[in-house]
């Protein structure tokens, strides 16, 4: 089926009373767990492959000499791929992902990227995270804008959660609370929770949210955070997964995501990040490890939640800020490139190949030319999954990729 269409902890106390992306707590945190639109709302899990995943060694064009010839150091032999069709195959360490494909629950959107591509991790990530060429200068992240659209009248309860130390800018919101934590046992209330805790401790006798100053607001957030953090830890501690998750970081993060998804605390968007994809050197060994971790973690998550009301209403979107160059380098790796595949997975997904594989002959200074704007995939998720107009969120009109979501 084909259709066209630095890992650094950041502070969160910025701008006085401005409660930005990760001042994350509800006015009454217990309402977070109690208030829900329905028993199983439609949800999204964002899985970012941070560093620039090599799409050509993920979905391998194994029959093409123009793939094998320039990749004598990092290329994957045709005999080793897990075949998708007579031209493409999965990386050999994606067997469970291949099974998902065979079940018809994995969509591969080929050649995703954007015009005038940028090779900087930070700039390209900002473009992907905001869905706008201006990056952070354009305002909130695309998920932050989604939260403002879905919950225009509700600015007290967090409906988006990132499992990890650093909040991706896609979840940045200047108006709505966003949860970010490394692990439930360690979670307190924010990326910079210690700073908030210290402020609250100075005047812990004051009524939460009782004052009008920025300091009073922060104290109130810290007070209500104690309830919120308890809800998160409780949800993770009580969760009984139906499968065994890998011990890898991504495996454990996806286990936490499954716990929060199944807990009924009102999460609509979850986010996790898999680090390590900047494979300038020693790519075959490093990328093999990453593919194995991705395969095990994603498969465990989908098998764990499948058949549950919450699990059958979640869509997983896998993306990376750019691909790698076609030719390998002298360090047995690949350098920053442009286009690459996106995955969309889950029970609601109509599997298949979407978009168009980029040409391996028609290159720009060694880079692939993207064939599908990544924002068409976002538009599909926004319009067909969440039922909202995508134009205001994406900043322009992008025709949704038809087919993989009803």
C-alpha positions in Angstrom: 0.0 0.0 0.0 1.5 3.3 -1.0 0.1 6.8 -0.5 1.7 10.1 -1.5 0.9 12.8 0.2 22.2 17.5 24.7 21.0 15.4 27.1 21.1 18.2 29.7 18.7 18.7 32.6 17.0 22.1 32.2 15.5 24.3 34.8 11.9 25.2 34.7 11.6 28.3 36.8 11.5 30.9 34.1 9.8 34.2 33.9 8.5 34.5 37.4 4.8 33.7 37.3 5.0 32.1 33.9 4.3 28.5 34.4 6.1 27.1 31.3 6.5 23.7 29.9 7.4 21.8 33.0 5.9 23.5 35.9 3.7 20.6 35.9 1.3 20.4 38.6 -2.5 20.7 38.9 -4.3 23.1 41.2 -5.7 20.1 42.9 -3.6 17.1 42.0 -6.1 14.5 43.2 -8.5 15.8 40.4 -5.9 14.6 37.9 -6.6 11.0 38.8 -10.4 11.5 39.2 -11.3 13.5 36.1 -11.5 11.7 32.8 -13.4 12.2 29.6 -14.3 8.5 29.2 -13.0 5.1 30.1 -10.5 4.8 27.3 -9.7 8.1 25.5 -7.6 8.0 22.4 -4.0 8.5 23.3 -0.6 8.9 21.6 2.9 7.7 22.5 5.8 9.6 21.0 9.0 7.6 20.7 11.9 9.7 19.6 15.1 8.1 18.3 17.5 10.9 19.4 20.6 11.6 17.4 19.5 10.9 13.9 18.5 7.3 13.1 20.0 5.7 10.0 16.8 5.0 8.1 18.7 3.2 5.3 20.0 0.6 7.8 16.5 0.4 9.5 14.4 -0.1 6.4 17.0 -1.5 4.0 16.7 -1.2 0.2 18.5 -4.5 -0.1 18.2 -5.0 -3.8 19.8 -1.7 -4.8 23.5 -1.5 -5.7 23.3 2.2 -5.0 22.7 1.2 -1.3 25.5 -1.5 -1.1 28.2 0.3 -3.1 28.6 3.4 -0.9 28.1 1.4 2.3 30.9 -1.1 2.3 31.5 -0.5 6.0 28.0 -0.2 7.4 25.7 -1.7 4.9 23.5 -4.8 5.7 23.8 -7.8 3.4 20.7 -8.7 1.4 20.8 -12.2 2.9 20.4 -10.8 6.5 17.4 -8.5 6.1 13.9 -9.5 7.2 12.1 -9.0 4.0 9.1 -6.6 3.7 8.8 -7.0 -0.1 11.0 -7.6 -3.1 12.9 -4.3 -2.5 12.9 -3.5 1.2 13.6 -5.3 4.4 13.9 -4.7 8.2 17.2 -4.5 10.0 18.0 -8.1 11.1 17.6 -7.2 14.8 14.0 -6.0 14.3 12.3 -9.5 14.2 9.4 -8.5 16.6 8.9 -5.3 14.6 8.7 -7.5 11.5 6.1 -9.6 13.2 4.1 -6.5 13.9 4.3 -5.6 10.2 3.0 -9.1 9.3 0.1 -8.6 11.7 -0.9 -5.4 9.8 -0.3 -3.1 12.8 2.7 -1.2 11.6 2.7 1.6 9.1 6.0 2.7 7.6 6.0 6.2 6.2 9.0 6.5 3.9 11.2 9.5 3.1 10.0 11.8 5.8 11.7 15.1 6.2 11.2 18.8 5.4 12.3 21.4 2.9 15.7 23.1 3.3 16.9 20.4 5.8 19.3 21.4 8.6 22.1 19.1 9.8 22.2 20.5 13.3 20.7 18.2 15.9 19.3 21.1 17.9 17.8 23.1 15.0 16.3 20.0 13.3 14.9 18.7 16.6 13.3 22.1 17.2 11.7 22.0 13.7 10.3 18.5 14.4 9.2 19.4 17.9 7.3 22.6 16.9 6.4 21.4 13.4 7.4 24.9 12.2 10.5 26.1 10.3 11.1 28.8 13.0 11.6 26.2 15.7 11.4 27.5 19.3 11.0 31.1 18.0 7.6 30.1 16.8 6.3 29.4 20.3 5.1 26.2 22.0 5.7 22.6 20.8 3.1 20.9 18.7 1.9 18.7 21.5 1.8 21.8 23.8 -0.5 23.4 21.2 -2.5 20.2 21.0 -3.1 20.3 24.8 -4.2 23.9 24.5 -6.7 22.9 21.8 -8.1 19.8 23.6 -8.2 21.5 27.0 -8.8 25.1 26.3 -10.9 25.5 29.4 -8.8 23.2 31.6 -5.4 24.6 32.5 -5.0 22.8 35.9 -4.5 19.1 35.1 -1.6 17.6 33.2 -2.6 15.4 30.2 0.8 15.0 28.7 3.7 13.1 30.3 7.4 12.6 29.4 9.3 9.7 30.9 12.9 10.9 31.0 15.1 13.6 32.5 14.8 16.2 29.8 11.5 17.5 28.6 11.3 17.4 24.7 10.3 20.7 23.3 7.4 19.1 21.5 5.6 19.0 24.9 6.5 22.6 25.8 3.5 24.6 26.7 3.2 28.2 28.0 -0.4 27.6 29.2 -0.8 24.0 30.3 1.0 21.8 32.8 3.2 19.0 31.5 4.7 16.2 33.6 8.3 15.2 33.2 10.1 12.7 35.4 13.0 10.3 35.2 11.5 7.4 37.1 8.3 7.1 39.3 10.2 6.3 42.5 12.4 9.4 42.1 9.7 11.7 40.8 8.7 14.6 43.0 7.2 17.3 40.9 9.3 18.8 38.2 12.6 18.7 36.3 13.8 21.4 38.7 11.7 20.0 41.6 14.4 20.6 44.2 14.3 24.4 43.5 10.5 24.4 43.9 10.9 22.3 47.1 13.3 24.7 48.6 11.0 27.6 47.9 8.0 25.8 49.4 10.0 24.8 52.5 10.7 28.4 53.4 7.0 29.2 53.8 5.2 25.9 54.1 2.7 27.4 56.5 1.0 29.4 53.7 -2.2 28.2 52.1 -1.5 26.6 48.7 -2.4 28.9 45.8 -3.6 31.4 48.4 -1.4 34.3 47.3 -1.1 36.2 44.1 2.6 36.6 43.8 4.8 34.3 41.6 6.3 33.0 44.8 2.9 32.0 46.2 2.1 30.3 43.0 5.2 28.2 43.1 4.6 27.3 46.7 1.1 26.1 45.8 2.4 24.1 43.0 5.0 22.4 45.3 2.3 21.6 47.8 -0.1 20.0 45.4 2.9 18.2 43.8 3.2 16.0 46.8 -0.2 14.5 45.9 0.6 14.3 42.2 3.9 12.6 42.7 2.2 10.1 45.0 -0.3 9.2 42.3 2.5 8.6 39.7 4.5 6.4 42.1 1.4 4.5 43.1 0.4 3.9 39.5 3.9 2.5 38.7 4.2 0.5 41.9 0.9 -1.2 41.5 1.2 -2.0 37.8 1.5 -5.6 36.9 2.8 -6.0 33.3 1.6 -8.9 31.3 4.9 -9.4 29.6 8.5 -9.1 30.7 10.1 -5.9 29.6 13.8 -5.6 28.6 16.2 -4.2 31.2 17.3 -1.5 28.7 16.6 2.1 29.5 14.0 2.3 26.7 12.4 -0.9 27.8 11.9 0.3 31.4 10.7 3.7 30.2 8.1 2.0 28.0 7.1 -0.1 31.0 6.5 3.1 32.9 4.5 4.5 30.0 2.3 1.4 30.0 1.7 1.8 33.7 0.6 5.4 33.3 -1.5 4.6 30.2 -3.3 1.8 32.1 -3.7 3.7 35.4 -6.6 5.9 34.3 -5.0 9.2 35.5 -6.0 11.1 32.4 -2.9 11.0 30.2 -3.5 11.7 26.5 0.0 12.0 25.2 3.1 10.1 26.5 6.6 10.7 25.4 9.8 8.6 25.7 13.3 9.1 24.2 15.7 6.5 23.0 19.2 8.0 23.0 22.4 7.1 21.0 21.6 7.4 17.3 24.4 9.8 16.4 26.5 7.0 14.8 29.4 8.8 13.3 31.7 5.9 14.1 31.4 2.2 14.8 27.9 2.2 13.4 27.3 -1.4 12.8 27.9 -2.4 16.4 26.2 0.6 17.9 23.2 0.6 15.6 22.7 -3.1 16.0 22.5 -2.6 19.8 20.0 0.2 19.3 17.8 -1.7 16.9 17.7 -4.6 19.4 16.7 -2.4 22.2 14.0 -0.6 20.1 12.6 -3.9 18.9 12.4 -5.4 22.4 11.0 -2.4 24.1 8.4 -1.5 21.5 7.2 -5.0 21.1 6.9 -5.5 24.9 4.9 -2.3 25.2 2.4 -3.2 22.5 2.0 -6.8 23.6 1.5 -5.7 27.2 -1.3 -3.2 26.5 -2.9 -5.1 23.6 -6.4 -6.3 24.4 -7.0 -3.7 27.1 -9.4 -0.7 26.6 -6.5 1.7 27.1 -4.0 -0.3 25.0 -6.4 -0.6 22.1 -6.8 3.1 22.0 -3.1 4.1 21.8 -1.1 4.9 18.7 2.7 4.9 18.8 4.6 7.4 16.6 8.3 6.7 16.1 10.5 9.5 14.6 14.0 10.9 14.5 15.3 14.4 13.8 17.0 13.3 10.5 18.5 10.3 8.8 22.1 9.7 7.8 24.0 10.3 4.6 24.0 7.6 2.0 27.7 6.9 2.0 29.6 5.7 5.0 32.6 7.5 6.4 36.2 6.6 7.2 35.2 6.0 10.9 32.9 3.1 10.0 29.9 5.3 10.6 27.6 7.7 8.8 27.3 11.5 9.1 24.2 13.7 9.5 21.7 13.3 6.7 18.1 14.2 5.9 15.2 11.9 5.2 14.2 8.7 6.9 11.2 6.5 7.8 8.7 7.1 10.5 6.8 4.3 12.1 3.1 4.4 13.3 2.1 1.3 15.3 -0.7 0.0 17.4 -4.1 -1.8 17.3 -5.9 1.1 15.5 -3.3 1.3 12.8 -3.8 0.1 9.2 -0.3 -1.3 8.4 1.4 -0.8 5.1 4.0 1.2 3.2 3.1 4.9 2.8 4.9 7.7 1.1 7.7 7.0 -1.3 11.2 5.7 -0.8 13.8 8.5 -1.7 15.9 8.0 -4.7 19.5 6.7 -4.1 20.7 8.2 -7.3 19.2 11.7 -7.1 21.0 13.1 -4.2 21.9 16.6 -2.9 25.6 16.7 -1.8 25.3 13.1 -0.7 21.9 13.5 1.0 18.6 11.9 0.3 15.8 14.2 -0.9 12.7 13.8 1.3 9.5 12.7 -0.4 7.0 13.1 2.5 6.8 16.2 4.7 6.8 14.8 8.3 4.0 17.2 9.2 1.6 15.3 6.9 2.0 12.5 9.5 1.3 14.9 12.3 -1.7 16.2 10.5 -3.0 12.6 10.2 -2.6 12.1 14.0 -4.2 15.4 14.8 -7.2 15.2 12.5 -7.9 11.4 12.3 -7.0 10.4 15.8 -7.6 13.4 18.0 -10.3 15.0 15.8 -8.9 18.5 15.8 -8.0 20.9 13.0 -4.3 20.6 12.3 -3.7 23.9 10.6 -3.6 26.1 13.7 -1.3 23.6 15.5 1.1 23.1 12.6 1.0 26.7 11.3 0.0 25.7 7.8 -2.1 23.3 5.8 -0.6 19.8 5.4 -2.7 17.1 3.7 -3.0 14.1 6.0 -1.5 10.9 4.9 -4.5 8.8 4.1 -4.9 5.2 5.1 -3.1 4.3 8.3 -5.6 5.8 10.7 -9.4 5.6 10.3 
